[in-house]
Every structure is written in structure tokens, then in C-alpha cells.
Amino acid sequence: MTKTLSPSIRPLLLGMTSALVLAACAAAPTEQDIAVAPAAPIATQPAAVRNVGTVPQQAGDDYYVAASSAVKARAGENFVPRAKNVILFVGDGMGVSTVTAGRIYAGQQTGVDGESYRLAMEGLPYSAFSKTYSHDAQVPDSAATATAMVSGIKTLSRTLGLRSGIAYGNCASVAGQSTDSLFEIAENAGLATGIVSTARITHATPASAYAESADRNWEDDTEIGGSDCADIARQLVEWDAGDGFEVVLGGGRGAFFPASAIDPETDGPAGRRLDEADLTKVWTGLSQDHVYVTDQAGFDAVDFASDTRVLGLFEQSHMQYELDRADDPAGEPSIAELTEAAITRLSQEEDGYVLMVEGGRIDHAHHGVNAARALGDTAALDEAVQTALELTDPSETLIIVTADHSHTMTIAGYPVRGNPILGKVAYGPGGVARAEDGKPYTTLGYANGETGCAPGEEDCAREDLTDVDTTDKDFQQQSLVFSGSETHAGEDVPVYASGPGAELFRGTIEQHEIFHVMGLSSGLVAYED
């Protein structure tokens, strides 16, 4: 019997054939130059940087014990700590599909072949996959996952810096559930520390470095309800580890001020604190070296190659998306500029430093089914990674790039190679693909989100995108299931690494093993033989 092709398959195969012909005729793309050097051979690496580490208070936790054992087994008996510095980059919500789409987006934005383009993070010599579930959730939130990465345990979603014996939202249950984050350990060992985020600096990921909270939403004292627990903003300025942070740069001024204060940018109420405290004055009152800045001009005036300790809060809430910041470049620094400043300041400490850099708004754009801004912020984070690679010595600085969790964005539809990643699926010039409803659809879409059919909506039909510019930064991709906010996704996320100890990232690991790789590689954490 002679088999014939289904009519619905013919255009797909013709499109794929056209793509192959076009690819064959095109000039081979030039590989991107990535300023990355692999970890130096053992013979040329410096001697151990630290001989005595700390045993943190969560060392008896079952999650901690299992993860530390796994990392030590990969390291072997002859492993020597050589990482003087540690930089942890976190792309909030930057799952595999975001990295892939971000790669294509970044390449296309620079006018080259996006599919074969390579991000700076992808040029790091070691990689793994990280399992992101929390103690109580198959699909986690950023508080539990950040706690896993900086404290070496898994805990309840929506809680910060505490072990899994905590009761969510119960201040009294905090007793006996504390942890020591890598940042607290580093400060107490005499190292410099810093955090950078495009989100509020009191938001889940950056707050994991310094805060313990039974509820991640306790960013200021309006949320606590008169309990004895300190809010997250107050915990930042009253942090008693070592001599405190050298640099804190991000958004979130509102958590530091009462409504009676005036915000310098909006001329409206600066915050909503009930205690009427101005916590920026608490920061600047710590010493003559402590300064507070709010905008690009203040940032530019700081000498980061000095002993100055900088609290920079550049927005009342989260910082701008990169695609919006680009329209107002004088307003606030880019994440790459913040990273350069932080590394410059922390490098003044001869004993080394620990730094977290979070691209926090990748997550927020995904929640809004807005792929353009998510990819714009992914590309911006990658520029920050490139900046760090150029400013650091690969023989003494462990650099890790990962995500706390993923999102439901998918890449689908057989688009021809070179098709705009934010565009509609096309098999070739003029060959726009159409779904069974006869309408075009985009390469990027979401499993859920606010662009699905709302409950109770009769005869809901998918919007016809024929005359819609889907590459516009305000376009929201279509979603399958209606949800007021698109949700996180639960698949494993990538880990990329370079520098001393980076070789311990391989295979599929538990997310809280990241802490143990950093702790072991830097010698900051003590492990029994």
C-alpha cells in the first residue's frame, strides 16, 4: 500500500526543508568570544585558602547531612579548598526554556544567528541540573529555594532562613529552627559580603542571605501583626554577622520608611512602616563609611574602590525591567553596572568575599506572561556574568550561575531557523503556521496565565494574532489555563560554574548541594573526614 503525507504535515516538511537549504547557504556563524578560563590545573592553583571552617547550626539537619555527604563523595579525599571568592548568580525563574529562548533572543538582538549563539553563562566549563522541590512543595517558591542554596537545607515554601520544623506564619515557631547562611559564615570569618538584586532587596532571594522569617512577606513591620519577630528590612540594617555587609544594591526603598517620609522619586509617601523608623538612617549611623544612595547620580558618585559601605535602593519597589530601564538610562544602574561596583568594592578585602547577584525580574515578567521582558532581563543578567568573568581571576574565584526554579514558558511549533523568537511561528518567508482554529500562534507560550479563557466566559475563543505585533515588549503570550498570575514550574534547572570547586557540579544534584559546594570549595564550612 502506498502511503501519502497528511495535508497538515506537508507544510511542516516543506518548511523544514527550506530551513535546511537556507542554513546550508548561509555563512557559518562566528562563535562568540567568551572571557572564560577553565579552572587552573591543580599543579598551578594556589594553596588552600582556609584551613579552619565553621560548623553551622543546621549541620545536624537530615537534608544538610545528605547533601554534604554527596558533595564530599564527589570531591574525594584529596580535595583542597582554593576558592578565595564566591559569586552566586541567581536568575529568578530562569529555567531551561528561558535560557534557550534567552540565548536566541540575545543573539538576534546583536544581529547574529540566535540558535548557535552562546551566552556567557553557557561558556562556563562545568554544569549540572538542580532539583528544586522544597520540603513541602513539588513546585517551590523563591524563599525555600534561596534558603536551600545559601544554607544547605530544604525547608517550607514561603519561609526564609529557617529549617523545616518551622510553622509558616508562626513567629513563635522560629525558636530552634535557625540556620547560618554562607553570608553569615563568611562575615564571621572576616570576609567581605554583598548582595545585588533587581528585585526589592527584602524580597525572597536576596533576603535569604541575612534574614530568618516565618513568612517571606514580612518585608516591613506592617505584615507581622505586633509579634516579636523583626521584619526583614530591620533584620538587614541590624544584621550582626561580622562587621556587616560591604555592599547592598537593589530595589525596595518602601520597606525602610514610614508613610510620613517623602520618597525622592515619587514625591509621595516613602513607605508604610508603623514604627515610624527611617532604617536608612540606621544604616548610615553604623559608621562614617556607611552611605545610602537612591539614583544613578548617587551611584556614580561612590568610590567603590574604597572602604565605603553602600546601601543603594534605586526604586520604591522592584527595579525597572531592562527593556524599560533602557528607555531611561540615566535613572538607575544596570545589573552589570551593579555587579561591577560590587566586585570592585568587595575586592578591597584581602581575605576574599562572597557575593550574590540576582536577576529578580525574570520571574516577574514570566508571572505576567510577558516573555519579552523576561528575555530582556535574562540577557541583562548574562551581561553581568560576563562582567564578573572579566573582573575576576578564574584560579581564585568560584562563579556559579543558576536559577531558583523554572516557569511554564514553552518553545514550540516548528518555526524556521532564524524566525524571531518573540514572533509567530513561520515555516519560511510567508509561511505563517496556523493552528486548527485557522489562527497564527507564537513560538513562546505559557501553560497558564492571565491570557487564558476566564472562568464563566462563554464561547471563549483564542485571539487572532494576524495583525498583532507579538515582538512588542508589552505583548503578553497566550496561555492554556486561566490563572491570575502565571505559576512557577517544577522541572530541574541548570547550574553553570567555573573556578576552584566548579568541577563538583556534575550530573543531577539536589539544590541545597550548591551551598555545600560553595562551603567546601571556599573552606568556609568545616566538614568531618
Steps between C-alpha positions, in 0.01 A plus 500: 500500500631842407510742793429869441584797718225660704417851367578642844853354486596619150561869592700394804735284293524762228585759763763275657651436155512874430666559833769242423567656160521849649731379774725326252526811285569734791848575619602309808436710811799633687530351848460762769815588690443417865747633755506177696801301605456147635604421852878498520671161522559386855874544464466872425223586744585681824514319828193456716348837586355399839585217735228546761134526408178541694252231595163676453214450740297310240773237458288231665205549265431188292500695175833658593660166587391332176609788277835546669570129465418509128728797434786356707473173309539683168790703636700200619750474782765723344280802430654830616299826537637761258216745442595832656179657367152368421244665271152347477286625211131417528268554205167495679274271295772440237418142404635312199241643259588852616872439446434359151264781400733752667791371293307538176368840607845631595650380173222648291524830688867524401426410137648152491364149477309455824479123494878451499571798725649426838430687820789578734349269761494216248873539446580401858683165495290303752125445525231296670126487552349607832186344654294786638219349708463631855427307821125533449453585132554320171518840329675746734517871566808723510530518879548129556725458197723794593528367854606166353780659299643719778439277805529144369157368602150469360221677684136605475397714207434865590746493793851646514820387669327245724491122518201288406375479860364853462127570483420742218393839629557405864754728662522289814608192301828663395677394820744216438459513120771750411774453241831663417507618139824496305500880526485492880776239504713710265451819701591327825813365330612853408403497132312776319141436391252658264162454336369641173146459370269659248214407734432654841801431717255365762350259245541125543827426321720785629338479846613138534855629548421677827142444622306240693126532457201271545339689212689639201242781479613657829711750308395789726328519838148544358482127425604353835197594706667611819707185554852497640655399168707766322396587147741425217607861433588548866693172500711636213611821672541327837682196360769411753715257300863611504519871421201484264451527126743709299254555216123460458354613166146454372143623525253523785529837675142474618575243770746738667280807554173606664222669303593829664827509304501626139644284223764693297376361170121498532454792745240280669517293820835325517373186672253369752696399808291513817797558731573832320863393466725616217716191467737666252608721793567186700732391218681833463531526877707183519819685404630793298567255216135395465323689220155483344423576133177499299578577136756484220662827603549382858629167376748668265630717785604203715864391499454124508877451509501620861377398844155651440206277595213560263126449534348582162122484467413622152122452493221511753416142402676285240751650259397558139501226241801531273282581197349791694825609665650527153245775424628697801870413531567792735253376758664197658799269442482179299556168673839480326597838645384394845703179469813689398460737794444218746802300384716813508397576858524143628840451340644750747486220758823298482344192658235467229127546466162338440255673264147423380367658181132442420322574176174518690265636239527209255253334733265799513476529122419129473226536760352761269531272191732764355783314333666810350585650837598160642748447218623858521585449866658161425731667249577773755592242764728332248677832445557511876649151486733613221598800710588275794708273279699797374562640850602183681784250498366153405764335716362654819132582438222242490218632280163323495203590280169330566127551557285450806217344297350498153186638333236357267624668182539262206675521161299320233356487151778412249603859414763533227852570618550873544132564572468781760481326838223742603322461167229280358594152386596500132625218278683748279444836327124546475435159652328595824381193687140476608337296772187292451292812560661661193685764703876556531678434827827599663810289558490590869194423710405421859323205659303739720456871552265794471455471122303175515121476491360650819257290708141546387597646165268345243621395155854602588710524187872554462595848384590531133864617493513564126532878536665503843869586546602218732856634523384814683632508856146539637360195320378225731530148364191283493451247779314169514344514847364821648682612814521846655876462497706248307656246735843356559593169336660202668757362257870495583698816425854540364811577702806642323832548681866593464794538736629297796244237599288542187580141405276386787200598288413204281202279438171574673537643849279608786465877507632528855825337387590840349564630852729208574701547180551865595576417863744221418674678212557817703596323823238710681305196618661220700426141401602188687736261323 
